[in-house]
């Protein structure tokens, strides 16, 4: 009986692992980090979308200006005109329409 008792005590003394308190603290810290990171990701996505829309507007306006310099007799330019004449690709035209970009031609 003595031998078994020593064997059991030896295992208990060398046992390693995390306690429930340690695991709770780690999970709490991970939860806090997630609460900080997720809203920041949403803001970054909104900012990226705004930058993309601004760049798309600038690009479309530059193509309108280029079209008007080549076709001064056509005062009303549409995105379809730009696409048919090679100033915009179909993908760019679809994206501009999707974002609600309208052509502002100088009269």
C-alpha contacts under 8 A as a table, 3 or more apart, distances in Angstrom:
res1	aa1	res2	aa2	distance
1	X	4	X	5.39
1	X	5	X	6.45
2	X	5	X	5.20
2	X	6	X	6.41
3	X	6	X	5.38
3	X	7	X	6.33
4	X	7	X	5.07
4	X	8	X	6.25
5	X	8	X	5.23
5	X	9	X	6.22
6	X	9	X	5.08
6	X	10	X	6.05
7	X	10	X	5.15
7	X	11	X	6.50
8	X	11	X	5.31
8	X	12	X	6.42
9	X	12	X	5.12
9	X	13	X	6.20
10	X	13	X	5.17
10	X	14	X	6.34
11	X	14	X	5.31
11	X	15	X	5.91
12	X	15	X	5.25
18	X	22	X	6.03
18	X	23	X	6.48
19	X	22	X	5.25
19	X	23	X	6.36
20	X	23	X	5.17
20	X	24	X	6.10
21	X	24	X	5.05
21	X	25	X	6.20
22	X	25	X	5.17
22	X	26	X	6.27
23	X	26	X	5.13
23	X	27	X	6.18
24	X	27	X	5.18
24	X	28	X	6.09
25	X	28	X	5.01
25	X	29	X	6.23
26	X	29	X	5.18
26	X	30	X	6.23
27	X	30	X	5.08
27	X	31	X	6.09
28	X	31	X	5.08
28	X	32	X	6.29
29	X	32	X	5.12
29	X	33	X	6.31
30	X	33	X	5.13
30	X	34	X	6.26
31	X	34	X	5.11
31	X	35	X	6.21
32	X	35	X	5.06
32	X	36	X	6.32
33	X	36	X	5.13
33	X	37	X	6.10
34	X	37	X	5.12
34	X	38	X	5.96
35	X	38	X	5.87
35	X	39	X	7.17
36	X	39	X	6.42
36	X	40	X	6.88
37	X	40	X	5.24
37	X	41	X	6.32
38	X	41	X	5.19
38	X	42	X	6.53
39	X	42	X	5.13
39	X	43	X	6.37
40	X	43	X	5.14
40	X	44	X	6.19
41	X	44	X	5.04
41	X	45	X	6.21
42	X	45	X	5.15
42	X	46	X	6.38
43	X	46	X	5.14
43	X	47	X	6.18
44	X	47	X	5.04
44	X	48	X	6.09
45	X	48	X	5.09
45	X	49	X	6.19
46	X	49	X	5.14
46	X	50	X	6.23
47	X	50	X	5.10
47	X	51	X	6.22
48	X	51	X	5.13
48	X	52	X	6.10
49	X	52	X	5.02
49	X	53	X	6.13
50	X	53	X	5.17
50	X	54	X	6.18
51	X	54	X	5.16
51	X	55	X	6.16
52	X	55	X	5.13
52	X	56	X	6.10
53	X	56	X	5.02
53	X	57	X	6.17
53	X	99	X	7.21
54	X	57	X	5.14
54	X	58	X	6.26
55	X	58	X	5.10
55	X	59	X	6.13
56	X	59	X	5.07
56	X	60	X	6.12
56	X	96	X	6.95
57	X	60	X	5.22
57	X	61	X	6.10
57	X	96	X	7.78
57	X	101	X	6.60
58	X	61	X	5.16
58	X	62	X	6.10
59	X	62	X	5.08
59	X	63	X	6.27
60	X	63	X	5.08
60	X	64	X	6.19
60	X	88	X	7.88
60	X	96	X	7.88
60	X	103	X	7.44
61	X	64	X	4.95
61	X	65	X	6.23
61	X	103	X	6.96
61	X	104	X	7.27
62	X	65	X	5.11
62	X	66	X	6.24
63	X	66	X	4.95
63	X	67	X	6.03
63	X	82	X	7.34
63	X	87	X	5.97
63	X	88	X	7.45
64	X	67	X	5.02
64	X	68	X	6.08
64	X	77	X	7.12
64	X	82	X	7.27
64	X	103	X	7.31
64	X	104	X	8.00
64	X	105	X	6.90
65	X	68	X	5.13
65	X	69	X	6.21
65	X	105	X	7.82
66	X	69	X	5.18
66	X	70	X	6.46
67	X	70	X	5.21
67	X	71	X	5.92
67	X	82	X	7.18
67	X	87	X	7.36
68	X	71	X	4.85
68	X	72	X	5.15
68	X	74	X	7.14
68	X	75	X	7.52
68	X	77	X	7.96
69	X	72	X	5.73
71	X	74	X	5.73
72	X	75	X	6.92
74	X	77	X	6.95
75	X	105	X	7.11
75	X	106	X	7.78
75	X	107	X	6.46
76	X	105	X	6.65
77	X	81	X	6.20
77	X	82	X	7.43
77	X	103	X	6.93
77	X	105	X	6.52
78	X	81	X	5.13
78	X	82	X	6.52
78	X	103	X	6.16
79	X	82	X	5.06
79	X	83	X	6.23
79	X	88	X	7.93
79	X	93	X	6.36
79	X	102	X	7.80
79	X	103	X	6.79
80	X	83	X	4.98
80	X	84	X	6.06
80	X	93	X	7.48
81	X	84	X	5.20
81	X	85	X	6.14
82	X	85	X	5.35
82	X	86	X	6.22
82	X	87	X	4.91
82	X	88	X	5.61
83	X	86	X	5.25
83	X	87	X	5.75
83	X	88	X	4.69
83	X	89	X	5.88
83	X	90	X	6.37
83	X	93	X	6.69
84	X	87	X	7.71
85	X	88	X	7.90
86	X	89	X	6.73
88	X	92	X	5.93
88	X	93	X	6.18
89	X	92	X	5.15
89	X	93	X	6.18
90	X	93	X	5.03
90	X	94	X	6.06
91	X	94	X	5.16
91	X	95	X	6.14
92	X	95	X	5.07
92	X	96	X	6.07
93	X	96	X	5.08
93	X	97	X	6.15
94	X	97	X	5.12
94	X	98	X	6.00
95	X	98	X	4.94
95	X	99	X	6.14
96	X	99	X	5.19
96	X	100	X	6.21
96	X	101	X	5.21
96	X	102	X	7.88
97	X	100	X	5.02
97	X	101	X	5.85
97	X	102	X	7.68
98	X	101	X	7.71
